Each structure stands twice: as structure tokens, then as C-alpha cells.
Amino acid sequence: MEFEKGGIWRNWVGNQYCVSQYKAAPQTEAELIELVREADRRDLGVRVSGSGHSFTPVVGTSGLLLSLADLRGVRAIDHGRKQVTVAGGTRINELGKALKAEGLSLINQGDIDSQAVAGAFTTGTHGTGLKLGNLASSIAGMRIVKADGEVLDIDGSDEDLLHAAQVSVGTLGIISAMTLNVTEAYNLHEKLWRDDFETCMERHDELAAQHRHFGFFWCPTPESRHLYCLADTSDSPFSSTRAQADICEMKVMDISDAAPMERPFEKIAYSSDVYPIEYVPNFVELEYAVPVEHGKAAVRAVRELMLNKHTNCIYPIEYRFTAGDPAWMSPFHHQDSITLSVSGGPGIDYWDYLRDVDQILRRYNSRPHWGKMHFLDTEDVTRLYPRADDFRALRRRLDPKGRFLNDHLRMLLG
């Protein structure tokens, strides 16, 4: 398979771009192997563009930029083991439809479903749920094309290798396929309402413990809600306040056996039809995993920052829960967490704001989502991730020439 002339690539919001010398879109694993071998022969770096939903420079390369958009689809379903094998370029929404047809569901899901599974799962993407892990925690195995074109099958028989690969940001090789643990199909009962901030904080522990999924958006101004296309829940029958500013837009979801239904601020439907939210790509997001015991203190501090110093930064805070997991480079490595995300908007110099949020969240030894803005350097990664040096050593064994690194990833994981 021949390389095509490369060019400019941009991510979905336009804050990251690269100019690659070559590009290619394999349709089979055999073609992918051929392309990776040829890139190695030509001494080229290799990265995968995925769906472009990362805000960080994880994709950028001046060498060969691969798209796996044509390497997609469900490869196998094992109903007995509750596992599905899916090509790396498959979108989450495609997988959801295929699972629904088979009477299965993803264990958990985030609020965007248009990402490619390989990129979304291995950057630390998550949904919400105090007892639910991130998407990577459901990875039972994968097939990785190494820099020399050899295929490495990871099946869980070597737990360390699996836990290294689960959150690896494409630095161990190109993921041609993944095997995921899934579960019997379930419907979710979603309820939306509005509380003032202090009411939310008072109910924080109760709501997290009592519901399968709980999360909220804190909106400093009436305009904040519109920036994320959030519903106006002031008239929700569950709301405790009709205030328009300094409010929390609340959401809970629980598994339900009731018949599907939909009415304002409440619905019951198949899991993957409830999880997603429609976002306009008009923001640049920073998100850190904060140890759960520090969640309320962290969101209070960021709220005060926004109300008193960065008053022009009005995108909502998004606040969710994720259980700890054993993946070496997971933001949730052996740490139950809340995730706190903030965003900067186009036309605003948001760097000082994001740095100030970073400084607040550093107090709690928070770890970033690898696909969202952060300010970590080599020393930070070593300090925050107990298995960081083990991961780097493994990465060097699998990719001694650093084919799958770029400058950003070399600093963090090289």
C-alpha cells in the first residue's frame, strides 16, 4: 500500500494541528502492517489521527499520519464471556448500535460518542459513576502493530502488559483491534434538575452513593449553560431553585426495567442512547482527576477563582466520578476520583486561567486526562504515576527507535 502526500491536519476544535509528510488509511490489518514497516524503513515517525477529539498534541507528527477510519467494525462477539472484539477505528456510537442489536451494552460511557474506540479508551476517557471505572478498565485485550510490523497480541495472560497498554496514548504501537468486556443490555433512567451550589455540595456524597451515575455542571452565569448546549432545567419538577446564575445543572442515571419513555428532564432508554450529549466544538478543555476525598474542596476553589479573578471565563465546570483502576498510566491509577474540567473559549486568552486552575488542582496530586489540556512535564509524570518508569522501560523495549512518539509524548512518556 502506497503512502499519500500528507498535509495539514487539525483536531475537532482547531487548537492543534500538524503538517505530515505522508498520510495513509489502511482498510485491513495487513495493510496497516505494510505501512508501519515502510515507515520504519524510511525512518519516519508514525501517529494515528483518530477522530481528532484530543485537545493536546498527542496526534501531531511530521512523518506518517495514519487514519483508521476504514479499519472499523465488530470482529467477534463472545456472549458467554461477555466480550466483543472491535477494530481500532470503530466509533463508539457504531459500537453501541452493534451491541444493542446483540442484547449487550458497554459497561459505562462518556458524554461524547463519536470518538474512535482505540483513541478514546487508551487516553483515559471516562463517564461518571462512583463505582465505575474509566473506559480503559473494560479492555480485556488488544492487537498492537509494533514499529517493526510485528503484531503483539495482548490477552490478559500477562497482567502487567495489559495494564501498561490500557492507557498508553498510542505509544506502544498501532492498535488494530481491541477486546472489551461488556454486559447485558440495560436501559438508563435519566433525571435532570437544577440546584444552587451549596445544595449540590450538601447532597454530593448522598447522590454519588445512591445513584449509578451522578455528575453536574456548575454554571457561573446564565450564558454558561448555552456554551455547552445544556438544557434549561429551571422548570424541572426535580429542581430546588429557579436561580439563573451560580447554579448546578444536575444529572443522575440508574438502570431501569421500566418501559422506555421521554418527557422534559426525564427519560428511559437504551444505555448508549442516554449517555451522549451534543457539544458544539467551541471550547478548549482542561480536565484533571482529583482524589475523591478532595473533590468538594477542589471545585470550591475553582469556583472562587472564576467568580473573583477570571470573571470572563464562563464555560461551566463539569464534575464527574470515576473508580480507581490498575492501569499504569491511567489518571485513576489505584485512585477513586472526581474529574473536574474547565474550558477556555475562542477569542479569549485563556492560558492564565488554565494555569491557575492547574495550580489549584496540583495541591491534590491530581492527574490529567491525556487528551485534555494540562501542564505536566517529565518530573510531574514520574511523581504522579508510580509505574511511570516501568511504562517508559516497556515502551522503549517495544519501540526502541521511538517511532510512535512526538515531542509532546517524548517529554511525558519517552
C-alpha positions as CSV (number, residue, x, y, z in Angstrom):
1,M,0.0,0.0,0.0
2,E,1.4,3.4,-1.0
3,F,1.8,6.5,1.1
4,E,-0.2,9.5,0.0
5,K,1.1,13.1,0.1
6,G,0.4,14.5,3.6
7,G,-0.7,17.9,4.5
8,I,-2.3,19.9,7.3
9,W,-4.3,18.0,9.9
10,R,-6.4,19.8,12.6
11,N,-8.3,18.5,15.6
12,W,-12.0,19.0,16.0
13,V,-11.8,22.4,17.7
14,G,-8.8,23.7,15.8
15,N,-6.3,24.3,18.7
16,Q,-3.9,21.5,17.5
17,Y,-2.5,20.9,14.0
18,C,0.4,19.3,12.3
19,V,1.8,19.1,8.8
20,S,2.7,15.5,8.0
21,Q,4.9,14.4,5.1
22,Y,2.7,11.4,4.4
23,K,-0.8,10.1,5.2
24,A,-2.5,6.7,4.7
25,A,-5.8,5.0,5.6
26,P,-5.4,1.2,5.7
27,Q,-8.5,-0.9,5.3
28,T,-7.1,-4.1,6.8
29,E,-4.6,-5.1,9.4
30,A,-2.3,-6.5,6.7
31,E,-2.2,-3.0,5.0
32,L,-1.5,-1.4,8.4
33,I,1.4,-3.8,8.9
34,E,2.8,-2.9,5.5
35,L,2.5,0.8,6.1
36,V,4.2,0.7,9.5
37,R,7.1,-1.4,8.1
38,E,7.6,1.0,5.3
39,A,7.6,4.0,7.7
40,D,10.3,2.2,9.8
41,R,12.3,1.6,6.6
42,R,12.1,5.3,5.8
43,D,12.9,6.4,9.4
44,L,9.5,8.2,9.8
45,G,7.5,8.9,13.0
46,V,4.0,7.4,13.0
47,R,0.9,8.6,14.7
48,V,-2.8,8.0,14.3
49,S,-5.3,10.8,13.9
50,G,-8.3,9.0,15.4
51,S,-11.4,11.3,15.5
52,G,-9.4,14.3,16.5
53,H,-11.1,14.8,19.8
54,S,-7.9,15.4,21.9
55,F,-7.1,18.9,22.9
56,T,-3.4,18.1,23.5
57,P,-0.6,17.5,20.9
58,V,-0.9,13.7,21.1
59,V,-1.6,13.3,17.3
60,G,1.0,15.6,15.8
61,T,3.7,14.1,13.5
62,S,5.8,15.4,10.6
63,G,6.2,11.8,9.4
64,L,3.3,9.4,8.6
65,L,-0.2,10.2,9.8
66,L,-2.5,7.3,9.8
67,S,-6.2,7.2,9.8
68,L,-8.0,4.1,10.9
69,A,-11.4,5.3,9.7
70,D,-11.6,2.5,7.2
71,L,-10.4,-0.1,9.8
72,R,-13.6,-0.4,11.8
73,G,-16.4,-2.8,12.7
74,V,-17.2,-5.5,15.2
75,R,-14.9,-8.6,14.6
76,A,-16.4,-11.0,17.1
77,I,-18.8,-11.3,20.0
78,D,-18.5,-13.9,22.7
79,H,-21.8,-13.9,24.6
80,G,-20.6,-16.4,27.1
81,R,-17.6,-14.4,28.2
82,K,-19.5,-11.0,27.6
83,Q,-16.7,-9.8,25.4
84,V,-16.6,-8.0,22.0
85,T,-13.7,-7.6,19.7
86,V,-13.8,-4.5,17.6
87,A,-11.4,-2.8,15.0
88,G,-9.5,0.1,16.4
89,G,-11.1,2.7,14.1
90,T,-14.6,1.9,15.1
91,R,-16.6,4.8,16.6
92,I,-18.2,4.4,20.0
93,N,-21.6,5.2,18.6
94,E,-21.2,2.4,16.0
95,L,-20.2,0.0,18.7
96,G,-23.2,1.0,20.7
97,K,-25.6,0.2,17.9
98,A,-23.9,-3.2,17.2
99,L,-24.1,-4.1,20.9
100,K,-27.7,-3.1,21.2
101,A,-28.6,-5.4,18.3
102,E,-26.9,-8.3,20.2
103,G,-28.6,-7.6,23.6
104,L,-25.4,-6.1,25.1
105,S,-24.2,-2.7,26.4
106,L,-20.9,-1.0,27.2
107,I,-20.3,-1.1,31.0
108,N,-20.0,2.7,31.1
109,Q,-19.7,5.5,28.5
110,G,-18.7,9.2,28.3
111,D,-20.8,12.1,27.1
112,I,-19.3,12.1,23.6
113,D,-19.7,9.0,21.4
114,S,-18.1,10.0,18.1
115,Q,-14.5,9.1,19.0
116,A,-12.7,6.1,17.7
117,V,-12.5,3.4,20.4
118,A,-8.7,2.9,20.3
119,G,-8.1,6.6,20.9
120,A,-10.9,7.2,23.4
121,F,-10.2,4.2,25.5
122,T,-6.4,4.5,25.7
123,T,-6.3,8.2,26.6
124,G,-8.2,7.8,29.9
125,T,-11.7,8.8,28.7
126,H,-14.4,8.1,31.2
127,G,-18.1,8.5,32.1
128,T,-19.3,9.0,35.6
129,G,-20.1,6.7,38.5
130,L,-18.5,6.3,41.9
131,K,-18.1,2.5,41.4
132,L,-17.5,2.5,37.7
133,G,-14.0,2.6,36.1
134,N,-12.9,4.5,33.0
135,L,-13.4,3.1,29.5
136,A,-9.9,1.6,29.6
137,S,-10.8,-0.6,32.6
138,S,-13.0,-2.6,30.3
139,I,-10.2,-3.5,27.9
140,A,-9.5,-7.3,28.1
141,G,-7.0,-7.4,25.3
142,M,-5.7,-5.8,22.1
143,R,-3.7,-6.4,19.0
144,I,-0.8,-3.9,18.5
145,V,1.3,-3.5,15.4
146,K,4.8,-2.7,16.6
147,A,7.3,-0.5,14.8
148,D,8.9,-3.4,13.0
149,G,5.5,-4.6,11.7
150,E,5.2,-7.5,14.1
151,V,1.8,-8.0,15.8
152,L,1.7,-8.2,19.6
153,D,-1.3,-10.0,21.0
154,I,-2.2,-8.8,24.5
155,D,-4.8,-11.1,26.1
156,G,-4.5,-10.5,29.8
157,S,-2.3,-13.5,30.5
158,D,0.4,-11.0,31.3
159,E,-1.4,-8.6,33.6
160,D,1.4,-6.1,33.7
161,L,1.5,-5.8,29.9
162,L,-2.3,-5.4,29.8
163,H,-2.3,-2.7,32.5
164,A,0.5,-0.9,30.6
165,A,-1.3,-1.0,27.3
166,Q,-4.8,0.0,28.6
167,V,-3.8,3.7,28.9
168,S,-0.8,4.1,26.5
169,V,-1.8,7.0,24.2
170,G,-0.6,5.2,21.1
171,T,3.0,5.0,22.3
172,L,3.4,1.2,22.3
173,G,2.2,0.6,18.7
174,I,-0.9,1.0,16.5
175,I,-4.0,-0.7,17.9
176,S,-5.6,-2.7,15.1
177,A,-8.2,-4.3,17.4
178,M,-9.4,-4.3,21.0
179,T,-11.4,-6.9,23.0
180,L,-13.7,-5.3,25.5
181,N,-15.6,-6.6,28.5
182,V,-19.3,-5.7,28.1
183,T,-22.5,-6.5,29.9
184,E,-26.1,-7.5,29.3
185,A,-28.1,-4.7,27.7
186,Y,-29.7,-2.2,30.1
187,N,-31.9,0.9,30.0
188,L,-31.0,4.0,31.9
189,H,-33.4,6.3,33.7
190,E,-32.1,9.8,33.4
191,K,-33.3,12.8,35.5
192,L,-32.1,16.4,35.1
193,W,-32.6,19.2,37.6
194,R,-31.1,22.4,39.0
195,D,-29.8,23.1,42.5
196,D,-27.9,26.0,43.9
197,F,-24.2,25.3,44.6
198,E,-24.4,24.8,48.3
199,T,-27.4,22.4,48.0
200,C,-25.3,20.4,45.5
201,M,-22.4,20.3,47.9
202,E,-24.7,19.2,50.8
203,R,-26.1,16.4,48.7
204,H,-22.8,15.5,46.9
205,D,-21.9,12.3,48.9
206,E,-25.5,11.1,49.0
207,L,-26.1,11.5,45.3
208,A,-22.8,9.8,44.4
209,A,-23.6,6.9,46.7
210,Q,-27.2,6.4,45.8
211,H,-27.1,6.6,42.0
212,R,-25.2,4.5,39.4
213,H,-24.3,7.8,37.7
214,F,-24.1,11.3,39.1
215,G,-22.5,14.4,37.7
216,F,-23.2,18.1,37.4
217,F,-22.2,21.2,35.5
218,W,-21.6,24.4,37.6
219,C,-22.7,27.5,35.6
220,P,-21.4,30.9,36.9
221,T,-23.7,32.9,34.6
222,P,-26.9,32.4,32.7
223,E,-24.9,32.3,29.5
224,S,-22.7,29.5,30.7
225,R,-25.4,26.8,30.1
226,H,-25.7,27.8,26.4
227,L,-22.0,27.3,25.8
228,Y,-22.3,23.6,26.4
229,C,-25.8,23.3,24.9
230,L,-27.2,22.3,28.3
231,A,-30.9,22.1,28.8
232,D,-32.6,24.8,30.8
233,T,-33.8,22.8,33.8
234,S,-35.2,25.7,35.9
235,D,-38.7,24.3,35.3
236,S,-37.8,20.7,36.1
237,P,-40.1,19.1,38.7
238,F,-36.9,17.9,40.5
239,S,-35.3,21.4,40.8
240,S,-34.9,23.2,44.1
241,T,-34.2,26.6,42.7
242,R,-35.2,28.8,39.8
243,A,-32.0,30.9,40.1
244,Q,-30.1,31.5,36.8
245,A,-26.5,32.1,38.0
246,D,-24.1,30.3,40.3
247,I,-26.2,27.1,39.8
248,C,-25.5,23.4,39.3
249,E,-27.2,21.6,36.4
250,M,-27.6,18.1,37.9
251,K,-27.9,14.7,36.3
252,V,-28.4,11.2,37.7
253,M,-28.9,7.9,35.8
254,D,-29.8,4.5,37.1
255,I,-30.5,1.2,35.4
256,S,-34.3,0.7,34.9
257,D,-36.6,-2.1,33.9
258,A,-39.4,0.3,33.2
259,A,-40.7,0.9,29.6
260,P,-38.9,3.4,27.5
261,M,-40.3,6.9,27.8
262,E,-39.2,10.5,27.3
263,R,-40.6,13.8,28.8
264,P,-38.9,17.1,29.7
265,F,-36.0,16.5,32.1
266,E,-36.5,12.7,32.3
267,K,-36.2,9.7,30.0
268,I,-35.7,6.0,30.0
269,A,-33.9,4.5,27.0
270,Y,-31.1,2.0,26.0
271,S,-27.8,2.9,27.7
272,S,-25.9,4.2,24.7
273,D,-28.9,6.3,23.7
274,V,-28.8,8.1,27.0
275,Y,-25.1,8.7,27.7
276,P,-24.2,11.2,24.9
277,I,-24.5,14.9,25.0
278,E,-24.3,17.0,21.8
279,Y,-21.5,19.6,22.1
280,V,-20.6,22.4,19.8
281,P,-16.8,22.4,19.2
282,N,-16.3,25.9,20.6
283,F,-14.0,25.3,23.6
284,V,-10.6,24.0,24.7
285,E,-10.8,21.8,27.8
286,L,-8.6,21.0,30.7
287,E,-9.5,18.1,32.9
288,Y,-7.8,16.5,36.0
289,A,-8.7,13.5,38.1
290,V,-8.8,14.7,41.8
291,P,-8.7,12.1,44.6
292,V,-12.4,11.8,45.6
293,E,-11.9,12.9,49.1
294,H,-10.7,16.3,47.8
295,G,-13.4,16.8,45.2
296,K,-15.6,19.3,47.1
297,A,-12.6,21.4,48.2
298,A,-11.2,21.4,44.6
299,V,-14.5,22.6,43.0
300,R,-15.0,25.2,45.7
301,A,-11.5,26.6,45.0
302,V,-12.0,26.7,41.2
303,R,-15.4,28.3,41.6
304,E,-13.9,31.1,43.7
305,L,-11.2,31.6,41.1
306,M,-13.8,32.0,38.4
307,L,-16.1,34.3,40.4
308,N,-13.4,36.6,41.7
309,K,-10.4,36.6,39.3
310,H,-11.2,35.1,35.9
311,T,-14.7,36.5,35.6
312,N,-14.6,36.4,31.8
313,C,-14.2,32.6,31.9
314,I,-17.8,31.4,32.0
315,Y,-17.8,27.9,30.5
316,P,-19.3,25.5,33.0
317,I,-17.2,23.3,35.3
318,E,-18.0,19.7,34.6
319,Y,-17.8,17.4,37.6
320,R,-18.0,13.6,37.5
321,F,-16.9,10.4,39.4
322,T,-14.6,7.5,38.4
323,A,-13.4,4.5,40.3
324,G,-9.8,3.6,40.5
325,D,-8.2,1.0,38.2
326,P,-4.8,-0.8,37.9
327,A,-3.7,0.7,34.5
328,W,-0.2,2.1,34.9
329,M,-0.8,5.4,33.2
330,S,-4.5,5.8,34.0
331,P,-5.5,9.1,35.6
332,F,-7.3,6.9,38.1
333,H,-4.4,4.5,38.9
334,H,-5.5,3.0,42.2
335,Q,-7.3,6.2,43.0
336,D,-11.1,6.8,43.2
337,S,-11.5,10.2,41.8
338,I,-13.7,13.0,40.8
339,T,-12.9,14.7,37.4
340,L,-13.0,18.4,37.2
341,S,-12.9,20.1,33.8
342,V,-12.8,23.7,32.8
343,S,-12.7,25.3,29.4
344,G,-11.5,28.3,27.5
345,G,-13.3,29.8,24.6
346,P,-12.3,31.1,21.2
347,G,-11.2,34.7,21.2
348,I,-10.2,34.7,24.8
349,D,-6.6,34.4,26.1
350,Y,-7.4,31.5,28.5
351,W,-3.8,30.4,29.3
352,D,-3.5,32.3,32.6
353,Y,-6.9,30.9,33.7
354,L,-6.0,27.3,32.8
355,R,-2.6,27.7,34.6
356,D,-4.4,29.0,37.7
357,V,-6.7,26.0,37.7
358,D,-3.7,23.7,37.2
359,Q,-2.1,25.3,40.3
360,I,-5.2,24.7,42.4
361,L,-5.6,21.1,41.3
362,R,-1.9,20.3,41.8
363,R,-2.4,20.8,45.5
364,Y,-4.3,17.5,45.5
365,N,-1.9,15.5,43.3
366,S,-4.4,15.4,40.5
367,R,-3.7,13.7,37.2
368,P,-4.8,14.8,33.8
369,H,-6.8,13.2,31.1
370,W,-4.1,12.7,28.4
371,G,-6.4,14.0,25.7
372,K,-7.2,17.3,27.5
373,M,-5.1,20.3,28.3
374,H,-2.6,20.0,31.1
375,F,0.8,21.4,32.2
376,L,2.6,18.3,33.3
377,D,6.3,17.7,32.5
378,T,8.6,14.7,32.8
379,E,9.1,15.1,36.5
380,D,5.4,15.6,37.2
381,V,4.6,12.3,35.4
382,T,7.3,10.5,37.4
383,R,5.9,11.9,40.7
384,L,2.2,11.3,40.0
385,Y,2.4,7.8,38.4
386,P,4.1,5.1,40.5
387,R,4.6,2.9,37.4
388,A,5.8,5.7,35.1
389,D,9.4,4.4,34.8
390,D,8.2,0.9,34.3
391,F,6.0,2.1,31.5
392,R,8.8,4.0,29.9
393,A,11.1,1.0,30.0
394,L,8.4,-1.2,28.4
395,R,7.8,1.4,25.7
396,R,11.5,1.5,24.9
397,R,11.5,-2.3,24.6
398,L,8.6,-2.4,22.2
399,D,9.6,0.7,20.2
400,P,13.3,1.3,20.7
401,K,13.5,3.9,17.9
402,G,10.6,5.9,19.3
403,R,8.6,5.6,16.1
404,F,5.3,6.3,17.9
405,L,6.5,9.3,19.8
406,N,6.3,13.0,19.1
407,D,7.9,15.8,21.1
408,H,5.0,16.1,23.5
409,L,4.8,12.4,24.2
410,R,8.6,12.0,24.3
411,M,8.7,14.5,27.2
412,L,5.9,12.7,29.1
413,L,6.3,9.0,28.3
414,G,9.6,8.7,26.4
